[in-house]
Amino acid sequence: AQDAVIAVAEGIPIFGSCVGHLLKLIKIAENAKANVKACSNVGLWAKSLSVALATAAPVLKEADDAQQNIGTLLEAVANEVNQLCKMTESFVNRRYIVQCITSSMFKSKFDEAKTSSNELLQALQMTMLAVQLRMQADNNVAM
């Protein structure tokens, strides 16, 4: 799967950026010493999304719209994840009073990132289905 991710990242640079931000977010969440529950939720979400992207990587190489629709959605998710990384870094070891003040802002940003990633996952599913249908049709023609 790593080779497929690298191949897609070469063709669609924002894909590599998105995966890179997710891996950074996972590492930040795993090393949290405060706000462990919130960081654990963010880390779990980031792991799930990175697995979904790695799974979709081989299909994205074959997708016709990977640069357009998927690329735009990847860019939105990458931006959200990058902002979430910055917030998590500052939120991860804050004192209780600051946690209370910033927690609603953190939750709001996390919800935005989840919404963007859900749109991306839906588009990935549609793209994967389209590629599979095209491959099946190509196989039927070859027979």
C-alpha positions in Angstrom: 0.0 0.0 0.0 2.9 2.3 0.7 4.1 2.1 -2.9 0.6 2.9 -4.2 0.5 5.9 -1.8 3.8 7.2 -3.1 2.8 6.7 -6.7 -0.4 8.6 -6.2 1.4 11.3 -4.2 3.8 11.8 -7.2 0.8 12.2 -9.6 -1.4 14.2 -7.1 0.9 16.2 -4.8 -2.0 17.2 -2.5 -2.6 13.5 -1.8 0.9 13.2 -0.3 0.4 16.4 1.7 -2.9 15.2 3.1 -1.4 11.8 4.2 1.6 13.6 5.6 -0.6 15.9 7.7 -2.6 13.0 8.9 0.5 11.1 10.0 1.7 14.1 11.9 -1.7 14.5 13.6 -1.6 10.8 14.6 1.9 11.3 16.2 0.8 14.4 18.1 -2.3 12.7 19.4 -0.3 9.6 20.5 2.2 11.7 22.4 -0.5 13.7 24.3 0.0 14.0 28.0 -3.0 16.2 28.7 -6.4 16.2 27.0 -5.8 12.5 26.2 -9.4 11.7 25.5 -9.9 14.5 22.9 -6.5 13.8 21.4 -7.3 10.1 21.2 -10.5 10.8 19.3 -8.6 13.0 16.8 -5.9 10.4 16.5 -8.4 7.6 15.8 -10.2 9.7 13.2 -6.8 10.5 11.5 -5.8 6.8 11.5 -9.1 5.8 9.9 -8.9 8.5 7.3 -5.2 7.6 6.5 -6.2 3.9 6.1 -9.1 4.9 3.8 -6.7 7.0 1.6 -4.1 4.2 1.5 -6.8 1.8 0.4 -8.1 4.1 -2.3 -4.6 5.0 -3.6 -4.3 2.2 -6.1 -7.6 3.1 -7.6 -6.8 6.8 -7.7 -4.0 6.1 -10.1 -6.6 4.9 -12.6 -9.2 7.6 -11.9 -10.0 10.1 -14.6 -11.1 12.8 -12.2 -8.4 12.4 -9.5 -6.8 15.7 -10.4 -10.1 17.6 -10.5 -12.9 16.7 -8.0 -10.8 14.4 -5.8 -7.9 16.8 -5.8 -10.1 19.7 -4.7 -11.6 17.6 -1.9 -8.1 16.4 -0.9 -6.9 20.0 -0.7 -9.8 20.9 1.6 -9.2 18.0 3.9 -5.4 18.7 3.9 -6.1 22.3 4.9 -8.5 21.2 7.7 -6.0 18.6 8.9 -3.1 21.1 8.9 -5.1 23.5 11.0 -6.2 20.7 13.3 -2.5 19.7 13.7 -1.6 23.2 14.8 -4.6 23.4 17.2 -3.8 19.9 18.6 -0.2 20.9 19.1 -1.2 23.9 21.1 -4.2 22.2 22.8 -2.4 19.0 23.8 -0.6 20.2 26.9 -2.6 23.2 27.9 -3.6 23.9 31.5 -7.2 23.3 32.6 -8.4 26.9 32.3 -7.1 27.3 28.8 -8.5 23.9 27.8 -12.0 25.1 28.9 -11.7 28.3 26.9 -10.3 26.6 23.7 -12.2 23.3 23.8 -15.3 24.6 21.9 -13.1 26.1 19.2 -11.1 22.8 19.0 -14.3 20.8 18.7 -15.7 23.1 16.1 -12.5 22.7 14.0 -12.6 18.9 14.4 -16.2 18.8 13.3 -15.3 20.9 10.2 -12.5 18.4 9.4 -14.8 15.5 9.8 -17.3 17.0 7.5 -14.7 17.7 4.8 -13.3 14.2 5.2 -16.8 12.6 4.9 -17.3 14.5 1.6 -13.9 13.2 0.4 -14.7 9.6 1.4 -18.0 9.8 -0.5 -16.2 11.1 -3.6 -13.5 8.4 -3.2 -16.2 5.7 -3.0 -17.9 7.0 -6.2 -14.5 7.2 -7.9 -13.6 3.7 -6.9 -16.9 2.4 -8.2 -16.5 4.2 -11.5 -13.0 2.8 -11.9 -14.2 -0.7 -11.1 -17.0 -0.4 -13.6 -14.7 0.8 -16.2 -12.2 -2.0 -15.6 -15.1 -4.5 -15.7 -16.3 -3.1 -19.0 -12.7 -3.3 -20.3 -12.4 -6.9 -19.3 -15.7 -7.8 -20.9 -14.6 -6.1 -24.2 -11.3 -8.0 -24.1 -13.1 -11.4 -23.8 
